[in-house]
């Protein structure tokens, strides 16, 4: 069965985004429809709809369009296999911070900094120290996570 397509008017009704917002996002490249009619009218796929709903929720959570754009660009850099982060990843907004849930990791969309500390892992490390197994040094813990991104030291996701 062919994937459904939606007009701008239908998308506005479903997402609550105005046609002006959709036009601005198309023009600035934040989110563009995958198809157009022969007359040049935008036609959005279901995948586009999911991305637009995600962006709308981020806006509703207080994240600015500029921050959303920066996060998307950053995610594409951090996760090179992800070319459409808004419908490939789960995003959570906490204030102006956008967290990405990817596999078993959660990290900041702009910096790549991990946000979840697995307590079970800390318990294993603590038990190992009690048994006389030396705790790893900090440089051993993070040496494989560090990478150079844009001239600054960043942490990459898991």
C-alpha positions in Angstrom: 0.0 0.0 0.0 1.4 3.4 -0.9 2.2 5.8 1.9 -0.3 8.6 2.5 0.5 12.2 1.7 -0.9 15.2 3.4 -1.4 18.8 2.1 -0.2 21.8 4.1 -3.7 22.4 5.2 -4.1 18.9 6.5 -0.8 19.1 8.3 -1.8 22.3 9.9 -5.0 20.7 11.2 -3.2 17.7 12.5 -0.1 19.4 14.1 -1.5 22.8 15.1 1.2 24.5 13.2 0.1 27.5 11.1 0.6 27.5 7.4 3.0 30.5 8.0 5.1 28.3 10.3 5.2 25.5 7.8 6.2 27.9 5.1 9.0 29.4 7.2 10.3 26.0 8.1 10.3 25.0 4.4 12.0 28.2 3.4 14.7 27.9 6.1 15.2 24.2 5.6 14.3 23.2 9.1 11.7 20.7 7.9 10.9 20.3 4.2 8.2 18.0 2.7 9.5 15.1 0.7 7.2 15.7 -2.3 5.4 18.4 -4.3 2.6 18.4 -6.7 3.2 19.3 -10.4 1.8 22.7 -9.4 4.5 23.1 -6.7 2.3 22.5 -3.6 3.9 20.8 -0.7 2.9 17.2 0.1 4.0 15.7 3.4 4.6 12.1 4.0 3.7 10.3 7.2 7.3 10.5 8.2 7.2 14.3 7.7 4.1 14.4 9.9 5.9 12.6 12.7 8.9 15.0 12.4 6.5 18.0 12.4 4.6 16.8 15.5 7.9 16.3 17.3 9.1 19.8 16.4 5.7 21.2 17.5 6.0 19.5 20.9 9.6 20.9 21.3 8.2 24.3 20.5 5.4 23.8 23.0 8.0 22.8 25.6 9.7 26.2 25.2 12.5 25.2 22.8 13.2 27.9 20.3 13.2 27.2 16.5 16.9 28.2 16.5 17.7 25.7 19.2 15.7 22.9 17.4 17.7 23.7 14.2 21.0 23.7 16.1 20.1 20.3 17.7 19.2 18.8 14.4 22.5 19.9 12.8 24.4 18.7 15.8 22.7 15.3 15.8 23.5 14.8 12.2 27.1 15.4 13.0 27.2 13.1 16.1 25.1 10.4 14.5 26.2 10.2 10.9 23.7 7.4 10.1 20.9 9.7 11.2 19.8 12.1 8.5 16.3 12.9 9.9 16.7 13.0 13.6 13.1 14.2 14.4 11.6 10.9 13.2 14.5 8.6 13.8 15.2 9.4 17.5 13.2 10.2 20.6 13.7 13.7 21.9 12.8 15.1 25.3 12.9 18.8 26.2 13.9 19.9 29.7 13.8 23.6 29.7 16.0 24.7 26.8 17.9 21.4 26.8 17.0 18.8 24.3 17.8 15.3 25.3 18.1 12.5 22.8 17.1 8.9 23.7 19.1 6.6 21.4 19.6 2.9 22.0 20.3 2.7 25.7 21.8 6.2 26.0 20.5 9.6 26.7 22.6 12.6 25.8 22.4 16.4 25.1 21.5 17.0 21.5 23.9 19.9 21.2 27.0 18.7 23.0 26.6 14.9 23.0 27.2 14.9 26.8 25.7 11.8 28.4 22.8 12.4 30.8 22.1 8.9 32.3 24.3 7.3 34.9 23.5 3.7 35.1 23.3 3.0 38.8 23.9 -0.8 38.3 27.2 0.0 36.7 28.3 2.1 39.7 27.2 -0.7 42.0 29.4 -3.2 40.1 32.3 -0.8 40.2 31.9 -0.3 44.0 31.6 -4.0 44.6 34.8 -4.6 42.5 36.6 -2.1 44.7 35.4 -3.9 47.8 36.8 -7.2 46.4 40.2 -5.6 45.8 39.7 -5.0 42.1 41.2 -1.5 41.4 38.7 1.0 40.2 39.4 2.3 36.7 41.1 5.7 36.5 39.1 8.5 34.9 41.3 8.7 31.8 40.5 5.0 31.2 36.8 5.6 31.6 36.5 8.4 29.1 39.3 7.9 26.7 37.2 6.0 24.1 34.3 8.5 24.4 36.3 11.7 23.6 36.6 13.0 20.1 37.5 16.3 18.5 34.4 18.0 17.1 34.8 21.5 15.5 38.0 22.3 17.5 36.4 21.5 20.9 36.5 18.4 23.0 33.1 16.7 22.9 31.7 13.4 24.2 30.1 11.2 21.6 27.1 9.1 22.3 27.7 5.6 23.5 
